Amino acid sequence: MWRSTRVPIHCDSIHAAALFQGSLRSAIHEFKYNKQPFLAKSCAAVMLPFARGLPVPDLVIPVPLSRKRLRERRYNQSALLARQLAKALDVSLADDVVGRMHADMNQVGLDAKARWENVKSQFTVLHTAIAQIKDRRILLVDDVITTGATLNALAQILKKSGAASVHALTLGQTV
């Protein structure tokens, strides 16, 4: 399980399936940057045993991309992972409840403080979706965790909007 003692943690738990190194790092880069969406199924299969070890969620929510990043990549890798996990867990996918307020600066290469500042006030729960997440157990899905800034920013707004719990799961964790 991922841990940090330096920052406030809004997630009930944060887990990574593997370390972001070696062949997993290469696979994530292919999946994320080289337009290889078919890798979602095998990547989600690596995450599935960890997802099954968490409290059963009511909803699976992926980390959203900005519109600009979505246009560049043509798909949201976290949404593809979340879709596979939701299907395997037989729970609802809610890929339209959280949005980004504005285009973010890329997190790659930023130190921890800059990452936290970068995602501050970045996300919003769509007004029409508040009833959908109220009192629900959420599984938040992303591809890689570095500092936890993105997952915690999302968990904070989900809980402020009434989510009962937010557990986060990523494919990789930076070393």
C-alpha positions, 0 to 999 in steps of 0.5 A, a space after each residue: 500500500 502506498 503511504 505518505 506521512 508528509 501530506 493530508 490523505 483524503 483517500 481511505 486507502 491508496 494501493 498500487 499493483 506494482 512498482 513503475 519500473 522495468 517492463 511495467 514502466 515500458 508497458 504503461 508508456 506504450 499504453 499511455 503515450 504511444 496509442 496502444 489502448 488494447 493494453 488496457 485489458 492486460 494492465 487491468 488484469 494486473 490490478 484486479 487482484 488488488 481491487 478484489 482485496 478492497 471493500 466492494 465499491 458501488 462505483 468505479 471512477 477514473 481520474 479524468 483528463 483535461 480536454 486538451 490531453 484527451 484530444 492529444 491521446 485520443 483516449 483516457 488510459 485511466 478510464 480504459 483501466 476503470 472500465 475493465 475493472 468495473 466489468 470484472 468486479 460487476 459494478 457501475 463505471 461512473 466516468 462522467 461524474 468528475 471533471 477538470 476545471 481547466 487544463 493542467 500543466 503536465 505532472 511529469 518532472 514536477 517535484 512533490 510541492 509543485 504537483 500538489 499545487 498543480 492539482 489544487 482546485 483542479 477537479 469538480 464533481 459535476 452538479 448533476 452527479 452529486 446524487 450518484 455518488 452520495 453515500 457510495 463507496 468509490 474505487 478511484 482508478 489511475 495509471 501511476 501514483 507518484 506523490 498522491 496529489 491527484 488521487 487525494 485532490 479527487 478524493 477530497 472533492 468526492 467526499 465533500 460531495 457525499 461519498 462514503 469512502 474513496 479507495 484508490 488503485 493504480 497500476 504502478 507506483 513510482 520508485 
